[in-house]
Amino acid sequence: MSSLLSTTTPKILVVDDLPHNLRLLEKILTDQGYEVRLANGGKLALTSLSRFTPDLIILDILMPEIDGYEVCQEIKADVATAHIPVIFVSALSEGLDKAKAFRVGGADYITKPFQVEEVLARVQHHLKLVDLNRQLKERNEELENLNIKLQLALTKLEYLVNIDGLTQVANRRYFDTILEQEWNQAKQQKSYLGFILCDVDYFKQYNDYYGHLKGDDCLIQIAQMLSQVVKRSGDLVARYGGEEFALILPKTNPKSLITLTEKIQERLVELAIPHECSDIAPYVTLSLGGVSWIPEEKDKTEDLIQKSDRALYLAKHQGRNRTVIL
């Protein structure tokens, strides 16, 4: 037998109502190393397919009860067996209807009396096609799996590119992108855009006293707290730089902005992160500067940031641990 691409033994189902035809085909095929199963009628063949999935079916046309055409139609109608190629067998004297054979799903035909070389040539041809299709399917599955892994890797990369490595909130790069998007959308919709800058009070003293590792832990806790309070799907918490955080809050009017800053200050008190070097409290505090703005066409995002920065400056100048909304 000429070598096939697959290392598994091909399985062939032979269907014929005449015992001597079955025995002859069985001998031809088993001598070549194929695994052969026999069925002496169409109904038995269909029943056996529920327990045995061959790589190829050799099917006689003229059989009692149900002929080969009907058997082939049922095979092709079943999603579990539709892929199996069918080679029809018929004597020329029986009037092989080649057009019908192909119409019902046949892949090829062999005429009786059998020529061993022809039988083997057609069988090997279709088994090679089966094996190539199998390999193609496996390659496609591999490519699909690789594509899934690639998409996951790209998603992870996008996450890493957009997220601050320490605090796990948005980084400055992503902040700039989202602010521009939300600013333009607020212009189009003539809606409020809320914006807050938060600064950790006396953070340099905190780092000097507790060390930079504790300082990192402090920033992480604050970032987590802000993410818990600012939790609408369109809102964004970002590390603006150093110990500063920025909050982008679409469709947030001045009243809602004040309510949100009060919640932030309340949660910060609940955190009660010790800060023995603070000049205003025994725990870590925040100064917040906020703006709620309906931007006009002439306005720019820099205007929003500058106004919020001015509000933050006032909060610090007035004694820190407070919020100023402009």
N, C-alpha and C positions, 0 to 999 in steps of 0.2 A: 504494500500500500504506500502511495506517495505520502510524504510527511505533511501533516496539517499544521497550521499555526498554533493551534491549541494543543496542550499536553494531555487533555482529558480524552477518554475513549468516546467517540461519537456514538450516539444511540439512534437506532432506526426502528421504526414500527412498520411492519409489512402487513398489508391487509388484502386478503384474497380468499374466496370461498373454495378454491380448489387446492387440496392438500399437496399435490405434486408441485404446484407453482410455489406454494409456501416453502416447501423443503428445498426447492432449487434456489430460490432467492436467499433463503437462510444460509445455505452452503456457500454461495458466491460471496456473501457479505461477511460471514463469520471467518471465512478463510483470509479475509483482508484485515481482520482484527476488530471489526465493528461489533458493538453490542446490539443484538437483534432480538426483537420481540415480535410475536406473531398474533394475528387476529383473523379468524376464519369468517368474519362478516362485519358489516358496517356498524351494527349495534354494539358488538363486542369491542370494536375499535374505539368507539366513542366512550364506552364505559371505562376502558383501560386508560384513556387519556386523563381520567380524574385521578389516577394513581401513578402515572408514568408520563413524563414529558420528554418526548424524543426530540432529537435535533432535525430529523427528517422523517417524512411519511411516504411510503410507496403504496399506492392505493389503486386497486383494481376497479374498473368502471362497472362492468356487468356483474352484479351480485344480487341474490334474492333479498326480499324485504325492503332493503334500502340500497340504492346504487351509489357508486362512487361520487357522482356529482352532488348528491344530497349530503353525503358524509362530509365532503369538502366544504360545502356551504355552512354546515353546522360548525365545523372546525374554525372557519374564518369568522363566524359570527360570535365566537367566544373569545373575549379579550385575553384569556389565559393561554389560548392555543393559536390565535390568529397569526402569530409570527412564524409558525412552523411551516417550512416549505413542503408542498405536496407534489410528488411526481406521479402522474397517472400511468396506469398500465392497461393496455388494450390490444387485442388482436386486430390486425387490419380488416379481417373478415367481419369483425363486430361493428365496423363503421364508426371509428373514433371521431367524435365531434370536437376538433381541436379548438374551434372558436368558443364553444361552451366550456371546454376544460379550462381555458384561461379566464373566461368570464366569471366562473364560480370561484376563482382564486388559485387555480393550479399554477405551479411554477414551471413544469416541464412534463414530458410524456415519454414513455418507452413502449415500443410495439413488440408484440409476441410474434414468433418465438424469440426468446431472449438471446441477445448477443452479449456474452460476458463482458467484453471490452467496452461495449456501449453502456451497459448497466453501470460499470465501475466509473467510467468517465463522467456520466451524468451525476451519479451519486457524489463523487469526489468534488465536482464543480460546485454543487449546491452546498455541500458541507463546508467548503472553503468560504463561500459567501456567508454562510451562517456564522462561521468563526470570525470573519472580518467584521460582520455586523456586531457580534458580541464584543469584539475588541473596541470597535468604534463607540459602542454604548458605554463601555468601561472608561474609555478616554474622556467621553463627554461628562460622565459622572465625576471623574477626576478633575476635569476643568471646572465643573460647577462647584465642587468642593474647594478648589483653589480660588475660585472667584469669591466664594463666601468668605474664605480666610482673608482674601485681599480686602474685601469690603470691611471686615472687622478690623483689619490692620489700619485701613484708611480712617475709619471712625475713631480708632484709638489715637492715631496720629493727629487727627483734627482736634480731638479732645486735649491732647498734650500741647498742641500749638496754641490753643485758646484758653487753657487753664493755668492759673498760677500754681507752680509746683509745691509751694509751702502750704498755702491756705485752701487750695482746691476750689476757689471761686474763680470767676473770669479774670484773665490778666488784662494788662493795659491795652494790648493789641486788639483783643476781642471787644473790649469796652469801646474803643474808638470806632470800630465798625458798627456796633449795635447803636451807639449814640447817634451816629449819622443817619442810620436807617429810621430810628424812632423819631428823630427831629424832623426829617422829611415827611414822615407819615403824619405827624402832628400838624405840620403845615398844611398838608393836603386836606386833612379832616377837620382842621381848625379846632383841635382838641388840646387839652392840657397835657403837658409833659412835666412830670415831677422829677426833680434831681436833687440829690443830697451828697455832700462831701462830709466824711467822718474822719476825725483825727484823734488818735489815742493820746490823751493828755500825759505829759511828762514821760514819754516813752523812753527817751534817752536815759533818764535817771533809772527807769525800770531795768533797762538792759545793763547799765553799769552796776546796779545793786544785785540783781538776780542772775545775771549772765545771759548770753545770747540764746542759749537753748531754752531757757524759761521765757525769754522774749518771744521766741518762735511759737512756743506753746500758747502764749497769751494771744498772739495774732490769730492762731488757728481757732481758739475758742471764740474770739470775737467774730471771725468770719462765719463760723457755724451758727452763732446766735443770729447774725444778720440774715443768713439764709433761711433760718426758721421763721423769722418775723416777716421778711420780704419774700413771700412764697407764691404770689400769683404767677401764672405761666408766662406772662410777658415781661415780668420784672427781671432786673439783672443786678446782682451783687458782684462788684469787681474790686480787686486790689488795685488802687490807683497809683500807689508807689509808697515804699517804706511802710510806715504805720498808718497810711491813709487808705480809706475805702470809699468807693463811689457807688451810688445807687441810682439806677435808671428806672423810672416809674411811669410808664405810659398811662394816659387817661387818669391822672391823679391830680385833683384840684387842691387848692390851698388848705381847705379844711381837712381833707383826707391826709394830706402831707403832715399836718400837725399831729393828727391822731397817730400816724405811723411813727413819727419821731418820739412821741410819748411812750409807745410800746417798746421801742428800742432802748430808751433810757430805763424803763421798768425792768426789762430783761437783763440789762447790764447790772443793775443793782442785785437782782437775783443771782447772777453769776458770782458776784462778790470775789473777783480775782484780787488777791492781796497786793497792795502797792504801798509799802512803808515809806517810800521816798516821794510820794505825791504831796504837793502843797495844799491840796484841797479835799482829799478824802483818803480813807484807809484802804480803798480798793480802786481798781482801774476804772477810769471814767472816759467819756468821749465828749468831744466838742463837735457839734453838727451845724452845717450851714446848708440851708435848703432853698429851693426855688420851685415854684409851680408856674409854668409859662405856656401861653398859647402863642407860638411863634408866628410871625408874619414873614412875608416873602423876603424882606430886606434883612431879617435876623439871621445870625450864624450860630453854630454850636459853640464857638468861642465866647459869644455873648453870654450864653447860659452858664458856661464853666466859670467865667469871670465873675458873674453875679453871685453864683454859689460860693466861690472862693472868698468873695467879699463878705458874704454872710458868715462863713467859717471864721474869718479874721475877727469879725465883731464878736462872735461867740467866745473866742479866745481872749480878746481884749476885755470883755466884760467879766472875766473870771474863770472861764473854762467850765466843763461839766454842765453844758447847757446847749440849747438849740436856738438859732436865729434863722427865721424865715423871711426872705425878702420878696 
